[in-house]
């Protein structure tokens, strides 16, 4: 049942996001759009609450319950950046907005980008592990800490790896190849000089 709920929550999250962007840029209903965007975390919290109820109903704790908890952690850590990503592309496609810029590849801009990713991963991992830990007392005895040991290890490794990667970019910033014009960490084409008659 939890797998079905996870799929339904994933689909619902994207539907709500799509409706929020459509009401903002196609219908010009900014307040309705804001209300829908604020409802995105609610989708994940409802999924988590249903996972708790499933455990309290006597279900055997498994990785699926931890996965349900991870959706809330991901929503808090990566949700805002994912919404901005979708917003920029929707605005460009349907509202005449500027072309979305790719992520920076070089210099201090790339370093800051990697630290932002590391920060989001740490926040997501911390919230997910906190919610997974809460499953134990909330489950009325159906879940035990040992059930979720692998999640503690894997999420801890993911956070450490992202921090190490960001640290490496701080010590060894990625430089652009020779002859490449870079603006704000992104390679751009050099203007072609006009030919004189």
N, C-alpha and C positions, 0 to 999 in steps of 0.2 A: 504493500500500500504506500509506503514512504517513497518508493521510486516514482510511483504515479504522481504523488503530490509534488515531488521535486520537479518533474517534467512540467506539470501544470503551473507551478510557480515560475519556472523559467520562461515559459510562453507568456504568462500573464505579465511578467516584468517588462518584456519587450513590447507587448501590446500597449501597456500603460505609457511607456516611454514614447511610442509612436503616436499615441493619441495626444500626449502632452505637446509634442513638437508640431503636430498638425494643427492643434487649436491655437498655438502661438503664432505660427507663420502663415497658415492658410486662412484661419478664421479671425486672427488678430485678437483672440481672447486671452490676454496675458494672465489674468487672475485665475481663470480655469486651468491654464497651462501650469501655473505655479502650484496650484492645488494638486494636480495630477503628479507633478514631479515630487512633491512632498509625500505622496502616497507610495512611491517606489519602495522605501524601506519597510513600509507596512506589509508589503507582499512577503518579504523575507521573514519578518517577525511572525506573521501568521503561520508560515511554514514551520518555523521553530516551535511555536506553540502547539501545532499539530503533532510534531515529533514527540514533544513531551507528553501529550495526551495519549499517543500511541504506546509509549513506554508505561505510563501509568495504567493503561488498559491491560497490561500483561504481556506486551510484545517483548521478544528477546532483543536486547540491545545489540546493534551491529554498526558497521561502517556507514550504513545509510542514514542513521540518526546523526552521526557526526557530520556527514555531508550536508544534511539539512541545516545544521548549525553553521557550517562554513559559508553558506549563502549570505547570512547576515553579516559575517565578518568581511566577506568580499564586498558586499554592498556598501559598508561603511568605508573601507579602505580604498576601493577602486571605483565605487559608484560615481562620485562626482566627476572624476576624469573621464569615465566612460560616457556619462551624460554630455560632457563638453565635446567629446569626440563625435557623438551622434548629432549634437546640436549644430556643430560647424558644418557637417556634411549635409544635413537637412536644409540648413539655411542657404548653403551654396546651391543646392539642387533646386529648391523650390521658391526661394525668396531673394535670389540675386545676390547672395552674400559672396565674400571673397573666397578664392580657392584655399582650402585648408592647407596649412603648412605641414610638411613632414617633420618628424622629430629631428632635433639637431644631431649631427654626426661628429662634429669636431670641436676641439677647444674647451673652454670653461663652460660653454653652454651644454655640451654633451655631459660633462661632469655633473652639472646641476640636474640635468635630466635623469641621470642614473641614481642620484641621491633621492630624487622625488619618487622614483620607482621603488627604491629600497624602503623609503618611509612608508609608502602605501602597503608594501608587503609586510612590514613589521606590524603596522596597525591591524591589517587583516588577520595576521597570524595570532596576535595577542587577543583580539576580540573573539576569534574562532575558538581558541583554546579556553578562554574564559567561559564561553557558552557551552563548550563540550564538558568542562568541569562541572558546570551547573546542572547538566543532565543527570549527574549521579544523585544529588539530593532531591531533585525534582521528580525523579522517576519512581519514587516510592519503592526503592529496592530492586528495580529491574535492571539497572545499569551499575557497573563497577568501573573504577578507574582503569583497571587492567584491560577492559574491553577496548579502550581508546588509546592504549600506549603508542601504537604506531602513528597515530595522528600527532601526538606530542613530538615525536621524533622527526617526522617528515616536515611538519610546519616549522619546527625549530631549525632544521637544516635549510629550508627555503629562505627563512629570514636571514640566517648567517651568510648564505651564498650571495644574496642580494647586497648585503652590507659589504662583503669582501669585494664584489665586483665594483661597487661604487667607490670603495677605498682605493682600488687599483687605478680607476680613472682619475682619482685625486692625485695619486703619486705619479702616474704616467698618463697624462692627458693625451687623447688621441689627436694627432696632428693631421691636417689635410695633406694630400700628396702635393708634391711640387708643381707649381703652375696652376693649381685649382683656386679659383676665387671663392672665398668663404664670407658669408654675411650672416651674422647671428648663429654661427655654428652650422650653417647649411651651405652646400656647394651651389653656386649659381653660375649661369652661363655668362661669359664675358660679352659685352656689347660688341657687335660686329661694326668696325669702322666703315663709314660710308665711302664709297669709291668716288673720287673726284673725276669729273668729266675731262 
